[in-house]
């Protein structure tokens, strides 16, 4: 399932069920042995409220940023205030037309994609509050323990393992590469070189740039196969024994040597706990960490002949949309876990009305806000992905 369709299907849980339906389910159910105690329910409501607030905040900022970037590409003035659905459609439809008309034939993009890491501290803080209220003892664990090995990024003083990736800490940082470069390669290229070739190029564009095999020289641009030299972006290591990524670079997926400053580019696994609330607190807090993810800037270069004004607008707006679309990959999972959390807790809140009083009202308000924000986030990410996807 595509990212857009997956996010839309998750949002439909809220649209079809709604806060009223959730509360109706809650009022018809009691907390039993499987559902946990009322303390567990209260803790989960608090954690879901934290994720709901993060989702509501990001829905406004993402909508504003997407419409501004689309307006920039389309050459239109950005609307003032929080953009409406009509603003989103008008500006991003116009931007897509510009991209579709510009990126074709010999005109190609060379993209250094962003790297996004979750806000682990936000998740740890949320989980700590949740498990404490549920009266559960946990070992929160560090990022290096709770991140899937393939998603763990570190500063590596040794070698980055074969099939792992060296990643630059910024789009313009060049990393040592002997492998598959995603971004700009400066060195020898065994595949198609899109950019500048200092040797013989098998296929030349009208503006003198290369779009073929570069032999007897070096390639400066994208490379479809192994790049040996320097890479702006990320480089999947193919050399047996690994490589040293160089200064200002990180290693993702396996480091032989001393690994420091761990970050996670995926969601954190549940902590080690002695009670049933460990997995639920992890899931309910996951949204706040994913939605507060930080991403490096994307970089876009255009190879080929293109109108100067259109080129400038694309170079200004596309990196912003590519960055937002990358954030959307984590947001898909975040909205999914928040949705499931509200549906699960909706069957338990009713049994705690006497013990917890206002928890049902808090739950209903958070569910309603999340439903509205989820629809907005879905539309914004979909528009961003449509425009950046048109650029390839």
C-alpha positions in Angstrom: 0.0 0.0 0.0 1.4 3.5 -0.9 2.1 6.0 1.8 -0.8 8.3 0.8 -3.3 5.4 0.7 -2.1 4.0 4.0 -2.4 7.3 5.8 -5.8 7.9 4.3 -7.1 4.5 5.4 -5.8 5.2 9.0 -7.5 8.5 9.1 -10.8 6.9 8.0 -10.8 5.1 11.4 -11.5 8.5 13.0 -13.8 9.8 10.2 -16.1 6.8 10.3 -16.0 6.0 14.0 -15.6 9.5 15.4 -15.4 10.8 18.9 -19.1 10.2 19.5 -18.7 6.6 18.4 -15.7 6.1 20.6 -17.4 7.4 23.7 -20.5 5.3 23.0 -18.3 2.2 22.9 -16.6 3.4 26.1 -19.9 3.7 27.9 -20.9 0.2 27.0 -17.7 -1.5 28.3 -16.1 -2.2 31.6 -12.5 -2.6 32.4 -11.6 -6.2 32.9 -8.6 -8.3 33.5 -7.5 -8.1 29.9 -8.0 -4.3 29.6 -6.0 -3.4 32.7 -6.8 -1.3 35.7 -8.3 2.2 35.7 -4.8 3.5 36.5 -3.7 2.0 33.2 -6.6 3.6 31.4 -5.9 7.0 32.9 -2.2 6.7 32.0 -3.0 5.8 28.4 -5.5 8.7 28.1 -2.7 11.1 29.3 -0.2 9.6 26.8 -2.7 9.8 24.0 -3.4 13.4 24.8 0.3 14.1 24.5 0.4 12.6 21.0 -2.9 14.3 20.1 -1.4 17.7 21.0 1.7 16.9 18.9 -0.5 15.9 15.9 -2.7 19.1 16.3 0.4 21.3 16.3 2.1 19.6 13.4 -1.1 19.7 11.3 -1.1 23.5 11.2 2.6 23.9 10.6 2.7 21.2 7.9 -0.3 22.7 6.1 1.3 26.2 6.1 4.7 25.0 4.9 3.2 22.8 2.1 1.0 25.6 0.7 3.9 28.1 0.9 6.2 25.8 -1.0 3.6 25.0 -3.6 2.9 28.7 -4.1 6.6 29.3 -4.5 6.9 26.7 -7.2 3.7 27.9 -9.0 4.8 31.6 -8.8 1.7 32.5 -6.8 1.4 34.6 -3.6 1.0 32.4 -0.5 -2.2 32.9 1.4 -2.1 34.7 4.7 -3.1 32.8 7.9 -3.8 29.1 8.1 -4.4 27.8 4.6 -7.8 26.3 3.8 -8.4 23.1 1.9 -9.1 25.2 -1.2 -5.8 27.0 -0.8 -4.0 23.6 -0.5 -5.6 22.3 -3.7 -5.3 25.5 -5.7 -1.6 26.1 -5.0 -0.4 22.5 -5.1 -2.4 21.7 -8.3 -0.7 24.7 -9.9 2.7 23.6 -8.6 2.2 20.1 -10.0 1.5 21.5 -13.4 4.8 23.5 -13.3 6.8 20.4 -12.3 5.1 18.2 -14.9 5.9 20.7 -17.6 9.5 21.2 -16.5 10.9 17.8 -15.5 10.8 15.8 -18.7 13.0 14.7 -21.5 16.6 15.5 -20.8 15.8 17.7 -17.7 16.4 15.6 -14.6 16.7 16.2 -10.9 19.6 15.2 -8.7 18.3 14.9 -5.1 20.2 14.6 -1.8 17.3 13.3 0.4 16.8 14.4 4.0 17.5 12.1 6.9 14.8 12.1 9.7 15.3 11.0 13.3 12.6 10.6 15.9 12.6 12.7 19.0 13.6 10.0 21.4 13.6 12.3 24.5 10.0 13.3 23.8 9.0 9.6 23.7 11.0 8.7 26.8 9.5 11.5 28.8 6.0 10.5 27.7 6.6 6.8 28.5 8.0 7.7 31.9 4.9 9.6 32.8 2.6 6.9 31.5 4.2 4.0 33.2 4.5 5.9 36.5 0.8 6.7 36.5 0.0 3.0 35.6 2.3 1.9 38.5 4.6 0.0 36.3 8.4 -0.3 36.8 10.4 0.0 33.6 14.0 0.1 32.4 13.6 2.8 29.7 16.7 1.7 27.9 18.8 3.9 25.6 18.3 4.7 21.9 20.9 2.2 20.9 19.0 -0.7 22.6 15.5 0.3 21.6 16.2 1.2 17.9 16.1 -1.5 15.2 19.7 -2.2 14.2 19.1 -1.2 10.6 17.6 2.1 11.7 20.3 3.1 14.2 22.6 5.9 13.1 25.9 6.6 15.0 29.1 8.5 14.8 31.5 5.6 14.0 35.2 5.8 14.8 35.9 2.5 13.1 34.4 1.2 9.9 30.8 1.3 8.6 29.9 -2.3 7.8 29.1 -3.7 4.4 25.4 -3.2 3.5 25.3 -0.3 6.0 25.2 3.3 4.9 27.4 6.4 5.4 25.2 9.5 5.7 26.3 13.1 5.5 25.1 15.4 8.4 24.0 18.1 5.8 23.3 18.0 2.1 26.6 19.7 1.2 28.8 17.4 3.3 30.8 15.0 1.2 31.4 11.6 2.6 33.9 8.9 1.5 32.1 6.4 -0.7 32.7 3.0 -2.2 29.2 1.9 -3.0 25.8 3.1 -4.1 25.5 6.9 -3.7 22.0 8.4 -3.2 22.7 12.0 -4.0 25.6 13.6 -5.8 28.7 11.4 -6.6 32.1 13.0 -7.3 34.4 10.3 -8.6 34.3 7.3 -10.8 30.8 5.9 -11.6 30.1 2.4 -13.0 26.6 3.2 -14.0 24.8 6.1 -15.6 26.2 9.5 -14.8 23.7 12.4 -14.8 25.6 15.6 -14.5 29.2 16.6 -15.5 31.6 14.0 -16.9 35.3 14.9 -17.3 35.9 11.9 -19.5 33.9 10.4 -22.4 30.1 10.4 -22.0 28.1 8.0 -24.0 24.9 10.2 -24.0 25.2 13.9 -23.9 22.4 16.4 -23.2 21.9 19.5 -25.4 23.4 21.7 -22.7 26.6 19.6 -22.6 25.8 17.6 -19.4 26.1 13.8 -19.3 23.2 11.3 -19.1 25.1 8.1 -19.9 28.2 6.1 -19.1 31.2 8.3 -18.1 34.5 6.6 -18.9 38.1 7.7 -18.6 37.2 10.5 -16.1 35.1 11.4 -13.1 31.4 12.0 -12.7 29.9 14.9 -10.8 26.2 14.3 -10.5 23.9 11.3 -9.8 25.3 7.8 -10.3 23.0 4.8 -10.8 25.6 2.2 -9.8 28.8 2.1 -7.6 30.4 5.5 -6.9 34.0 5.5 -5.8 35.0 8.9 -4.5 32.9 11.3 -2.5 29.1 11.3 -2.1 26.8 14.2 -1.0 23.9 12.3 0.6 24.1 8.7 1.6 26.3 5.8 0.4 25.4 2.2 0.8 28.7 0.4 1.6 29.4 -2.5 -0.9 33.1 -3.0 0.0 33.9 -6.2 2.0 35.3 -5.2 5.3 33.4 -1.8 5.3 34.7 1.7 5.0 35.5 4.7 7.1 32.8 7.3 6.3 35.0 10.3 7.0 34.5 13.4 9.1 31.0 15.0 9.5 29.4 11.7 8.5 27.3 9.1 10.4 27.0 5.4 9.9 23.5 3.7 9.7 23.0 0.0 10.0 26.3 -1.3 11.5 29.6 0.1 12.9 32.7 -2.0 13.7 34.5 0.1 16.3 33.4 2.7 18.8 29.9 4.0 18.1 28.7 7.3 19.8 25.8 9.8 19.6 23.1 7.2 18.6 20.0 8.4 16.8 17.1 6.4 15.5 15.6 6.9 12.0 12.7 4.6 12.9 10.3 4.1 15.8 11.6 2.9 19.2 10.8 -0.6 20.4 8.9 -0.9 23.8 11.0 -0.6 27.0 11.6 -3.5 29.3 8.9 -3.5 32.0 7.4 -5.8 34.6 3.8 -4.9 33.9 1.3 -5.0 31.0 1.5 -1.2 30.3 4.9 -1.3 28.6 3.7 -2.0 25.1 0.6 0.3 25.3 2.6 3.2 26.8 5.2 2.8 24.0 2.5 2.8 21.3 0.5 5.7 22.7 3.7 7.8 23.1 5.2 6.9 19.7 3.1 9.5 17.9 4.6 12.4 19.8 8.1 11.2 19.1 7.5 10.6 15.4 5.6 13.8 14.8 8.4 15.8 16.4 11.1 14.1 14.2 13.9 16.3 13.0 15.1 16.1 9.4 18.1 17.4 7.6 17.6 19.7 4.7 17.0 18.2 1.3 19.1 19.4 -1.7 18.0 19.6 -5.3 20.0 20.2 -8.4 18.5 20.4 -11.9 20.4 18.9 -14.9 19.3 20.1 -18.4 18.1 23.2 -20.1 15.2 25.0 -18.3 13.8 28.5 -18.1 15.8 30.5 -15.5 12.7 31.6 -13.5 11.2 28.1 -13.4 14.5 26.6 -12.4 14.8 29.1 -9.5 11.3 28.4 -8.3 11.8 24.7 -8.4 15.1 24.9 -6.6 13.5 27.0 -3.9 10.3 25.0 -3.3 11.1 21.4 -4.1 13.6 20.8 -1.2 10.9 21.9 1.2 8.3 19.5 -0.2 10.8 16.6 -0.3 11.7 17.2 3.4 8.0 17.3 4.3 7.3 14.1 2.4 10.2 12.4 4.2 8.6 13.4 7.5 5.4 11.8 6.3 7.0 8.4 6.3 7.2 8.5 10.1 3.9 10.4 10.4 2.1 7.5 8.7 3.1 5.1 11.5 2.4 7.9 14.1 -1.2 8.4 12.9 -1.7 4.7 12.8 -0.6 4.1 16.4 -2.6 7.1 17.7 -5.7 5.8 15.8 -5.4 2.3 17.3 -4.8 3.7 20.7 -8.0 5.8 20.7 -10.0 2.8 19.5 -8.5 0.5 22.1 -9.0 2.9 25.0 -12.5 3.8 23.8 -13.6 0.3 25.0 -12.3 0.9 28.5 -13.0 4.5 29.5 -16.6 3.9 30.4 -15.7 1.4 33.1 -13.7 4.1 34.9 -16.2 7.0 35.1 -16.6 6.6 38.9 -12.9 6.2 39.7 -11.6 8.8 37.3 -14.4 11.3 36.8 -13.3 13.7 34.0 -11.2 11.2 32.1 -14.1 10.5 29.6 -14.4 14.2 28.8 -10.6 14.5 28.3 -10.6 11.4 26.1 -13.5 12.7 24.0 -11.9 16.1 23.5 -8.6 14.6 22.5 -10.2 12.1 20.1 -12.2 14.9 18.4 -9.1 17.1 18.0 -7.1 14.1 16.7 -9.8 13.3 14.1 -9.7 16.8 12.7 -5.9 17.0 12.7 -5.5 13.6 11.1 -7.6 14.6 8.1 -5.6 17.8 7.7 -2.2 16.0 8.0 -3.4 13.4 5.5 -4.4 16.0 2.9 -1.1 18.0 3.4 1.2 15.1 3.1 -0.7 13.8 0.1 -0.4 17.1 -1.7 3.3 17.3 -0.9 3.9 13.8 -2.1 2.0 14.4 -5.3 4.1 17.5 -6.3 7.5 16.1 -5.3 6.6 12.7 -6.8 5.9 14.4 -10.1 9.5 15.5 -10.0 10.6 11.8 -9.8 
